[in-house]
Amino acid sequence: MPAPRKKPSPPKSLRTADKLARLGLSSDMALVLHLPMRYEDETQLLTLREAGLRHGSTVQVEGVVVDCDVQYRPRRQLVVKISDDTGLLILRFLNFYGSQASLMAAGKRLRVRGEMRHGFFGDEMVHPTVKAVDEGAPLPDALTPVYPAGEGLSQALLRKAIAAAMTRIDWADSLPGALRERLGLMPFEPAVRLLHNPPPGASEGALLERTHPAWTRMKFDELLAQQLSMKRAQAARRQQGAPVLASVGELTHALLAALPFSLTGAQQRVLGEVRTDLQAPYPMQRLLQGDVGSGKTVVAALAATQAIDSGYQAALMAPTEILAEQHFRKIASWLAPLGVDVAWLTGSLKKREKEEARARIESGRARLVVGTHALIQHDVGFARLGLVIVDEQHRFGVAQRLTLRNKGVDSVPHQLMMSATPIPRTLAMTYYADLEVSVIDELPPGRTPVVTRLVAQERRDEVIARVHAAALEGRQAYWVCPLIEESEALQLQTATDTHALLTAALPDLRVGLVHGRLKPAEKQTVMDAFARGELHLLVATTVIEVGVDVPNASLMVIEHAERFGLSQLHQLRGRVGRGAAASVCLLLFQGPLGPVAKERLAIMRETTDGFEIARRDLAIRGPGEFLGARQSGQAMLRFADLETDQWLVEQARNIAQELLSSQPAVADAHLARWLGAKEDYLRV
């Protein structure tokens, strides 16, 4: 029986195309816009003697191989010696292939680039780049580009693919000459060609720091494409029909009259913006930002009463059961006395309770529905959904937010998204350019600023004594821990152990424990006891990060604060300072601190301004990590830097509006070049 025939190997070009596709390089234009991340200077050649005077520097030399040997002590390595008329250099390769030994056989002439080091046996380079050359081979006359690469993609292959693509694309400039001149921008083709092949004399510093005019053109083009796509999405949304919630009626006025406080000027301004949006015949897409404790919930409740006054239902979805129940209890306490049926729907409800809640929602009897992800289950239907409110919106995926919005029957409901993580203005202008953004930038009167102190772990006993003194004065405290179970790797104090230790250390105090693995009913029982003042101290994980409002709690201790992010530390600190008493947040840290942790804790001590904290957090982490976009795979800007290129963001936003209004064909051409068939920057 003949042996089975082997399947032919796919063509090499196909394999290369697949590798390029993994980097998103599926078209000639995508290849051309795959710009270098840095450059190598291969235009100069030093003698070995000259190179020997530059230890610690990256240099390029040339010499003939005098010895090539695989050594086994102290570990297996390839050791190559090259020489010229001025000296000797050792090349050391700790990981190598047999083909490399052949390339560097005795008698071969090599051009080598790497960092000069002083080794035990003389000058050496470890893992330099090596190229076999003929004597007198010319040097490049431009800096050599180094591109972002993926597995199996060599720099030589990328350079070849990009050079070929540059011969095939249409170089026509997507921006009119008059507009380029007004903005002081380079033409497209010279800018791109310069970045791929910098000419002699081009400033390497300006290229590396991306301040060169060629980089400015690329950054502007990228920002303009993103702004155009966002504004197009916004315009498309305005073509959709939405219920006109025009009535600010009896229920809204009754709620305002019943509130035990007056709205701040910032709340009134934001409420006016929301009311105007709700009266439009197209869907509202508004992001409501406000620092912890700024009063976003009452604005959301007044938006809901406008929907109810207009004959529609409203739904509020929160990411955790604790936060959702806090909203439910607070809003129900305002609206239930006014005759509004407020439904509660979450996954932990018993089957009969769920069925009863779903029936009230589907019949329209429940005018406001508060819950968690349970609201977007396929078996939950609304009679007449007019407004969707999503709290801590960044914790939900696009698909989840869309599912709730699609619960509208005859039209698309209005959507109000809330976030207590302030987003710096420039980032909001780019990442959320298709949303309207409202900011509550004023805290209600009577809120006391929280004093933040850094305390080393060695002073833990003093902190426990501070908690005891606060309890004797009638105040309550939180003690926050980062983990539930012991982690040997991190050696962090756990919530369960901390609860046991504090219970033993403070026998005259009532100490509660709450964490994410408790059943919802158990969790709520503990939270209720703390809210009623029956517990002096609450040991908790970060489940209390948002939504917990206990005015009598005026002291917070955060264990291993160096392990938390800035945003999370600020959210946790916002649980205190909600009453009239002076409040303190103690950040317990374990030294020695790394530079980033040290900077985070210093920022927390210096300011309580959420927007300033967000600005500095963005500078530390970058936009992708700040928004969670890198973890979720969402595209971020490749070239522009939101911290240093704010002026370009402003320009791009203004020009995008101008082009869409007066030159839509130019906008189409620019979008086609930068985004192709898919507009990657769209956010729903």
C-alpha positions in Angstrom: 0.0 0.0 0.0 1.5 3.3 -1.0 2.4 5.8 1.7 -0.2 8.6 2.1 0.8 11.7 0.2 1.8 14.6 2.3 -0.2 17.8 1.9 1.8 20.4 0.0 3.1 23.2 2.3 1.3 26.5 1.8 3.3 29.0 -0.3 5.8 31.0 1.6 4.0 34.2 0.6 0.8 33.0 2.1 2.5 32.3 5.4 4.0 35.7 5.4 0.6 37.3 4.7 -0.9 35.5 7.7 1.9 36.8 9.9 1.4 40.3 8.6 -2.4 40.0 9.1 -1.9 39.2 12.8 -0.4 42.7 13.1 -3.3 44.2 11.2 -1.2 44.6 8.1 -3.7 43.2 5.5 -3.5 46.0 2.9 -0.8 48.1 1.2 -1.9 51.3 3.0 -1.8 49.5 6.4 1.8 48.5 5.6 2.7 52.0 4.6 1.2 53.4 7.8 3.1 50.9 9.9 5.7 53.4 11.0 9.0 52.8 12.8 9.1 52.7 16.5 12.8 53.7 16.5 15.9 53.9 14.3 19.4 52.4 14.3 22.3 54.5 13.0 24.2 52.2 10.6 25.7 55.2 8.7 29.0 55.2 10.7 31.7 52.6 11.1 34.3 52.7 13.9 37.6 50.9 14.1 37.8 48.4 16.9 40.3 50.7 18.7 37.8 53.6 18.5 34.9 51.4 19.6 37.0 50.2 22.6 36.9 53.8 24.0 33.0 53.8 24.0 32.1 51.2 26.6 28.3 51.3 27.3 27.6 52.8 23.9 26.0 51.1 20.8 28.5 51.2 18.0 29.0 49.6 14.5 32.3 48.0 13.6 33.7 45.7 10.9 36.3 42.9 11.0 37.3 39.5 9.8 36.6 36.4 11.9 39.8 34.9 13.3 38.1 32.3 15.5 34.6 30.8 15.9 34.0 28.2 18.6 31.2 26.7 20.7 32.2 26.7 24.4 30.5 24.8 27.2 31.8 26.5 30.3 30.4 28.2 32.3 27.4 27.5 29.9 26.9 26.6 26.2 27.7 29.6 24.0 29.0 30.6 20.7 32.2 32.8 20.9 33.4 34.6 17.9 36.5 36.7 17.6 36.9 39.4 14.9 39.8 41.7 14.2 40.8 44.6 12.1 44.1 46.5 11.8 43.5 48.2 15.2 42.4 45.5 17.6 40.3 42.4 18.5 36.6 42.1 19.6 34.8 39.1 21.1 31.2 38.4 20.1 29.3 36.3 22.5 26.0 34.5 21.7 24.2 32.7 24.6 21.4 31.5 22.3 22.3 30.6 18.8 21.5 28.3 15.8 24.0 26.2 13.8 23.5 28.4 10.8 24.9 31.4 12.8 28.1 29.5 13.3 28.3 28.9 9.5 27.7 32.6 8.9 30.6 33.5 11.2 33.1 31.0 10.1 36.8 31.9 10.2 37.8 34.2 7.3 34.3 35.8 6.9 34.0 39.6 7.0 31.3 40.8 9.4 29.7 44.1 10.0 28.6 44.1 13.7 26.4 46.5 15.7 25.9 46.3 19.5 26.8 47.6 22.9 30.5 47.7 23.7 31.4 46.0 27.0 34.5 45.3 28.9 34.7 41.5 29.3 37.1 39.3 31.3 39.1 38.6 28.2 38.8 42.0 26.6 36.3 44.1 24.7 33.1 42.2 23.8 29.6 42.5 22.5 26.7 40.1 23.7 24.1 39.2 21.0 25.0 42.0 18.5 23.3 42.2 15.1 25.6 40.7 12.5 25.7 40.9 8.7 28.2 39.3 6.4 29.7 41.9 4.0 32.3 42.2 1.3 35.3 44.4 1.9 34.4 48.0 1.0 30.7 47.4 1.1 28.9 50.8 1.2 27.2 52.1 4.3 23.6 53.2 4.4 23.1 56.9 3.8 20.0 57.1 6.1 18.9 55.9 9.6 17.7 52.3 9.5 14.0 51.9 10.6 13.1 49.4 13.3 9.4 48.4 13.1 7.0 46.9 15.6 7.1 43.2 14.7 5.3 40.0 15.5 6.3 36.4 15.8 8.2 35.2 12.8 8.4 38.6 11.2 12.0 39.8 10.8 12.9 43.4 10.3 14.3 42.5 6.8 10.9 41.0 5.8 9.0 44.0 7.2 11.3 46.5 5.4 10.9 44.6 2.1 7.1 44.4 2.5 6.7 48.0 3.3 9.0 49.1 0.5 7.0 47.1 -2.0 3.7 48.5 -0.7 5.0 52.0 -1.1 5.3 51.4 -4.9 1.7 50.4 -5.2 -0.4 52.8 -3.1 -2.1 56.0 -4.2 -0.1 58.9 -2.7 -2.7 61.6 -3.3 -2.9 63.8 -0.2 -6.2 63.4 1.7 -6.0 67.0 2.9 -6.4 70.0 0.5 -3.3 72.1 0.1 -5.0 75.2 1.5 -5.9 73.4 4.7 -2.4 72.0 5.1 -0.9 75.4 4.7 -3.3 76.9 7.2 -2.4 74.2 9.8 1.3 74.3 8.9 1.4 70.6 8.1 3.8 68.7 5.8 2.3 67.0 2.7 1.4 63.3 3.3 3.9 61.6 0.9 7.1 63.4 1.9 6.2 62.9 5.6 5.7 59.2 5.2 8.8 58.7 3.1 10.9 60.6 5.6 9.7 58.5 8.5 10.5 55.2 6.7 13.8 56.5 5.3 15.2 59.5 7.2 17.6 61.4 5.0 21.1 62.4 6.1 20.9 65.3 8.5 17.5 64.5 9.8 17.3 65.0 13.6 17.4 61.6 15.2 16.3 63.2 18.5 13.2 64.8 16.8 12.4 61.5 15.1 12.7 59.4 18.3 10.7 61.9 20.4 8.1 62.2 17.6 8.4 66.0 17.5 9.6 66.1 13.9 7.1 67.8 11.4 6.7 64.4 9.7 5.4 62.9 12.9 3.2 65.9 13.5 1.4 65.2 10.2 0.9 61.5 11.1 -0.4 62.4 14.5 -2.9 64.9 13.1 -4.1 62.5 10.4 -4.7 59.8 13.0 -6.6 62.1 15.4 -8.6 63.6 12.5 -9.6 60.1 11.3 -10.7 59.2 14.8 -12.7 62.4 15.3 -14.4 62.0 11.9 -15.4 58.5 12.7 -16.8 59.4 16.1 -18.7 62.4 14.7 -20.1 60.2 11.9 -21.3 57.7 14.5 -22.9 60.5 16.4 -24.7 61.8 13.3 -25.8 58.2 12.4 -27.3 57.8 15.9 -29.2 61.0 15.5 -31.0 59.5 12.5 -32.5 56.9 14.8 -35.8 57.6 16.4 -36.1 58.0 20.2 -39.0 58.8 22.5 -39.5 62.5 23.1 -39.5 62.8 26.9 -40.7 66.3 27.0 -42.6 66.3 30.3 -41.0 67.7 33.4 -44.2 67.2 35.3 -45.8 66.5 38.6 -43.5 63.6 39.7 -40.3 65.5 39.0 -41.6 68.6 40.9 -42.7 66.4 43.8 -39.3 64.7 44.1 -37.5 68.1 44.1 -39.8 69.3 46.8 -39.3 66.1 48.9 -35.5 66.0 48.8 -33.9 67.0 52.1 -31.3 69.1 50.4 -31.0 71.6 47.5 -29.2 70.8 44.3 -25.8 72.3 43.8 -25.2 74.7 41.0 -23.3 72.0 39.1 -26.1 69.5 39.6 -28.6 72.0 38.3 -26.5 72.8 35.2 -26.0 69.1 34.4 -29.7 68.3 34.9 -30.5 71.1 32.4 -28.2 69.4 29.9 -29.8 66.0 30.4 -33.4 67.5 30.2 -32.6 69.1 26.9 -31.3 65.8 25.5 -34.3 63.8 26.7 -36.6 66.2 24.8 -34.9 65.5 21.5 -36.3 63.0 19.0 -33.0 61.1 18.7 -31.2 59.0 21.4 -29.3 60.8 24.1 -25.8 59.5 24.5 -24.5 61.4 27.5 -21.6 60.6 29.9 -22.2 62.0 33.4 -18.9 62.4 35.3 -18.6 63.4 38.9 -16.2 62.8 41.7 -17.2 60.5 44.5 -20.0 62.0 46.6 -20.8 64.8 44.0 -24.4 63.7 43.7 -24.8 61.8 40.4 -27.5 59.6 41.8 -30.1 62.4 42.3 -29.5 63.7 38.8 -30.1 60.1 37.5 -33.3 59.9 39.6 -34.6 63.2 38.2 -33.8 62.0 34.6 -35.9 58.9 35.5 -38.8 61.0 36.7 -38.8 62.9 33.5 -39.1 59.6 31.6 -41.9 58.5 33.9 -43.7 61.9 33.7 -43.6 61.4 29.9 -45.3 58.0 30.1 -42.2 55.8 29.8 -40.1 53.4 32.0 -36.6 53.9 33.1 -33.9 51.3 33.9 -30.8 51.7 36.0 -28.1 49.0 35.7 -25.0 48.8 38.0 -22.1 46.3 37.9 -22.3 44.9 41.4 -25.2 43.9 43.6 -24.0 46.1 46.5 -23.9 49.2 44.3 -27.2 48.3 42.6 -28.9 47.8 45.9 -27.6 51.1 47.3 -29.1 52.8 44.3 -32.4 50.9 44.7 -32.7 51.7 48.4 -31.9 55.4 48.0 -34.0 56.0 44.9 -36.9 53.9 46.2 -36.9 55.9 49.4 -37.4 59.0 47.3 -39.9 57.7 44.8 -42.0 55.0 46.6 -43.6 57.6 48.9 -44.6 59.5 45.7 -46.5 56.4 44.4 -43.9 55.1 41.9 -43.4 51.3 41.6 -39.7 50.7 41.7 -38.7 47.1 40.8 -35.5 45.3 42.0 -34.1 42.6 39.7 -30.8 40.7 40.3 -29.5 37.2 39.8 -29.6 36.3 43.5 -33.4 36.7 43.8 -35.5 33.6 44.3 -37.3 32.2 41.3 -40.7 33.5 42.5 -39.3 37.0 43.2 -37.8 37.1 39.8 -41.0 36.1 38.0 -43.0 38.7 40.0 -40.5 41.4 39.2 -40.4 40.5 35.5 -44.2 40.5 35.3 -44.3 44.1 36.8 -41.6 45.2 34.3 -43.3 43.6 31.2 -46.7 45.0 32.2 -45.4 48.5 32.6 -46.5 48.6 36.3 -42.9 49.0 37.4 -42.0 52.5 36.2 -38.3 52.3 37.3 -36.2 49.1 37.3 -32.9 48.9 39.2 -30.7 45.9 39.0 -27.5 44.2 37.8 -26.7 42.3 34.6 -30.0 40.5 35.2 -31.7 43.3 33.4 -30.2 42.3 30.1 -31.3 38.6 30.2 -33.3 37.5 27.2 -36.4 36.8 29.3 -36.7 40.4 30.7 -38.9 42.6 28.5 -40.1 46.2 29.0 -43.5 47.6 28.2 -42.2 51.0 27.2 -38.5 51.7 28.0 -37.6 55.3 27.4 -34.3 55.8 29.4 -31.4 53.6 30.2 -29.0 54.6 33.0 -25.7 52.7 33.3 -23.6 53.3 36.4 -19.8 52.8 36.4 -20.3 52.3 32.7 -16.6 51.4 32.1 -17.2 48.1 33.9 -19.7 46.9 31.3 -18.8 45.7 27.8 -20.1 47.4 24.7 -22.4 44.4 24.0 -23.9 44.5 27.5 -24.7 48.2 27.2 -26.2 47.6 23.7 -28.3 44.7 24.9 -30.1 46.9 27.5 -30.5 49.7 25.0 -32.1 47.3 22.5 -34.9 46.5 25.1 -36.8 49.5 23.6 -39.9 48.4 21.8 -40.7 51.0 19.1 -37.6 53.2 19.4 -34.1 53.5 20.8 -34.1 54.5 24.5 -32.1 57.5 25.6 -28.9 56.5 27.4 -27.2 58.2 30.4 -23.9 56.7 31.5 -22.4 57.6 34.9 -18.8 57.3 36.1 -17.1 58.3 39.3 -13.7 57.9 37.6 -13.1 61.3 36.2 -11.7 61.3 32.7 -9.3 64.1 31.8 -10.7 66.5 29.2 -8.3 65.6 26.4 -9.0 61.8 26.8 -12.7 62.4 26.9 -12.5 64.4 23.7 -10.8 61.5 21.9 -12.0 58.3 23.4 -15.6 59.6 24.0 -15.8 62.0 21.2 -19.1 60.6 20.1 -20.7 61.3 23.5 -21.8 64.4 25.1 -20.0 64.8 28.4 -21.5 66.5 31.6 -19.3 67.1 34.6 -20.5 67.7 38.2 -17.5 69.6 39.4 -18.8 70.8 42.8 -19.4 68.8 46.0 -22.5 69.3 48.1 -22.1 71.7 51.1 -21.3 70.1 54.4 -18.9 67.5 52.9 -15.6 67.6 54.9 -12.3 67.1 53.1 -10.6 63.8 53.9 -7.1 64.1 55.4 -4.8 61.3 54.0 -1.8 60.0 55.9 0.8 57.4 54.8 1.7 54.9 57.6 4.4 52.2 57.4 3.3 48.7 58.3 5.5 48.7 61.3 3.2 51.3 63.0 0.2 49.0 62.7 -0.5 48.9 66.4 -0.8 52.7 66.4 -3.4 52.4 63.7 -5.4 49.9 65.7 -5.3 52.2 68.6 -6.6 55.0 66.4 -9.5 52.9 65.3 -10.3 52.1 68.9 -10.3 55.8 69.9 -12.6 56.7 67.0 -15.1 54.0 68.0 -15.1 55.3 71.6 -16.0 58.7 70.2 -19.0 57.2 68.5 -17.5 57.1 65.0 -17.2 54.1 62.7 -14.3 52.9 60.5 -13.5 50.8 57.5 -10.5 48.5 57.2 -9.9 47.5 53.6 -7.8 44.5 52.5 -6.8 43.6 48.9 -7.3 39.8 49.0 -9.6 37.2 50.6 -7.3 34.2 50.7 -3.6 34.0 51.5 -1.3 34.5 48.5 2.3 33.4 49.3 3.5 35.3 46.2 2.3 38.6 47.4 2.3 38.0 51.2 -0.7 40.3 51.7 -2.7 40.4 54.8 -6.1 38.8 54.1 -9.5 40.1 54.9 -10.4 36.9 56.9 -7.1 37.0 58.9 -7.4 40.7 59.5 -10.9 40.3 60.8 -9.8 37.6 63.2 -6.8 39.7 64.4 -8.8 42.9 64.8 -11.6 41.1 66.6 -9.0 39.8 69.1 -7.2 43.1 69.4 -10.4 45.1 69.9 -12.6 42.8 72.1 -14.9 45.6 73.2 -15.8 46.6 69.6 -18.2 44.9 67.2 -16.2 44.0 64.0 -17.9 42.9 60.8 -16.5 41.3 57.7 -17.7 41.6 54.0 -16.1 40.3 50.8 -17.1 39.3 47.3 -17.5 35.6 48.1 -20.2 36.0 50.7 -23.7 35.3 49.4 -25.5 38.5 48.5 -28.0 38.2 51.4 -25.1 37.7 53.9 -23.3 40.6 52.4 -26.3 42.9 52.7 -27.0 41.9 56.3 -23.5 43.0 57.3 -23.7 46.2 55.3 -27.1 47.0 56.8 -25.8 46.4 60.3 -22.9 48.8 59.6 -25.2 51.4 58.1 -27.4 51.3 61.3 -24.4 51.8 63.5 -24.5 48.3 65.0 -20.9 47.6 63.9 -18.0 49.8 65.0 -15.5 48.5 62.4 -16.1 46.9 59.0 -13.3 44.8 57.5 -13.8 44.5 53.8 -12.3 43.8 50.4 -12.9 46.3 47.6 -16.6 45.4 47.3 -17.1 48.6 49.2 -15.3 50.6 46.5 -18.5 52.2 45.2 -22.0 52.8 46.3 -21.6 52.6 50.1 -22.9 55.6 51.9 -22.5 55.7 55.8 -22.1 59.3 57.0 -21.0 58.2 60.4 -17.9 56.4 59.0 -15.1 58.9 59.3 -12.0 56.7 59.4 -10.6 54.4 56.7 -7.6 52.2 56.8 -6.4 50.7 53.5 -4.0 47.7 54.0 -1.1 47.3 51.5 -2.1 50.6 49.8 0.9 50.2 47.5 -0.9 47.4 45.7 -3.9 49.5 44.7 -4.2 51.7 41.6 -4.8 55.5 42.0 -8.4 55.3 40.8 -9.3 52.5 43.2 -7.6 54.3 46.2 -9.6 57.5 45.4 -12.8 55.5 45.1 -12.2 53.8 48.4 -11.3 57.0 50.2 -14.6 58.5 49.0 -16.5 56.1 51.4 -15.5 58.5 54.2 -16.0 62.2 54.6 -19.7 61.9 53.9 -20.8 63.4 57.1 -19.9 66.6 59.1 -17.1 65.0 61.2 -13.5 65.4 60.2 -12.4 62.3 58.3 -9.1 60.5 57.9 -7.8 57.9 55.4 -4.7 56.0 56.5 -2.7 54.3 53.8 -0.8 51.4 55.3 2.1 50.4 53.1 4.8 47.8 53.1 8.3 49.1 52.2 10.5 49.3 50.3 8.3 51.1 47.7 8.9 51.0 44.0 9.0 54.3 42.1 5.4 54.0 40.7 3.9 53.0 44.1 5.8 55.8 45.8 4.4 58.3 43.2 0.8 57.0 43.6 0.8 57.3 47.4 2.4 60.8 47.2 -0.4 61.9 44.9 -3.1 60.5 47.3 -1.5 62.5 50.1 -1.3 65.7 48.1 -4.8 66.0 46.6 -8.4 64.9 47.0 -9.4 66.4 43.6 -10.6 63.4 41.5 -9.9 65.2 38.2 -6.3 66.0 39.2 -5.8 62.4 40.4 -7.2 61.2 37.0 -4.9 63.5 35.1 -1.8 62.3 37.0 -3.0 58.6 36.8 -3.3 59.0 33.0 0.3 60.3 32.9 1.5 57.3 34.9 -0.4 54.6 33.1 -1.2 55.9 29.6 -4.7 56.0 28.1 -5.0 52.3 27.3 -4.5 51.1 30.9 -6.4 54.1 32.3 -9.5 53.1 30.4 -9.0 49.3 30.6 -8.7 49.4 26.8 -5.5 47.4 26.5 -6.9 44.6 28.6 -10.1 44.5 26.5 -8.3 44.6 23.2 -9.8 48.0 22.1 -7.7 50.1 19.7 -6.0 53.1 21.1 -4.1 55.8 19.3 -0.8 54.5 17.8 1.1 57.8 17.2 -0.5 60.7 19.1 0.2 61.2 22.8 -2.8 62.6 24.7 -0.6 64.3 27.3 1.8 66.1 24.9 -0.4 66.5 21.8 -3.5 68.2 23.4 -3.2 71.1 20.9 -3.5 68.6 18.0 -6.6 67.0 19.6 -8.3 70.5 19.6 -7.3 71.1 16.0 -8.4 67.7 14.8 -11.8 68.1 16.5 -12.4 71.5 14.9 -11.3 70.4 11.4 -13.4 67.2 11.6 -16.5 69.3 12.1 -15.5 71.7 9.3 -14.9 68.9 6.8 -18.1 67.0 7.6 -20.1 70.3 7.2 -18.4 71.6 4.0 -16.2 69.0 2.4 -17.7 65.5 3.1 -15.8 64.0 0.1 -12.5 65.0 1.8 -13.7 63.4 5.0 -14.5 60.2 3.1 -11.1 60.0 1.5 -9.3 60.6 4.8 -11.4 57.9 6.6 -10.8 55.4 3.8 -7.0 55.9 4.1 -6.8 55.7 7.8 -9.6 53.3 8.8 -10.3 51.4 5.7 -13.6 49.5 5.6 -13.9 49.4 9.4 -13.9 52.3 11.7 -12.0 50.9 14.6 -12.4 53.9 16.9 -16.2 53.7 17.2 -17.5 53.4 20.7 -21.1 52.5 21.5 
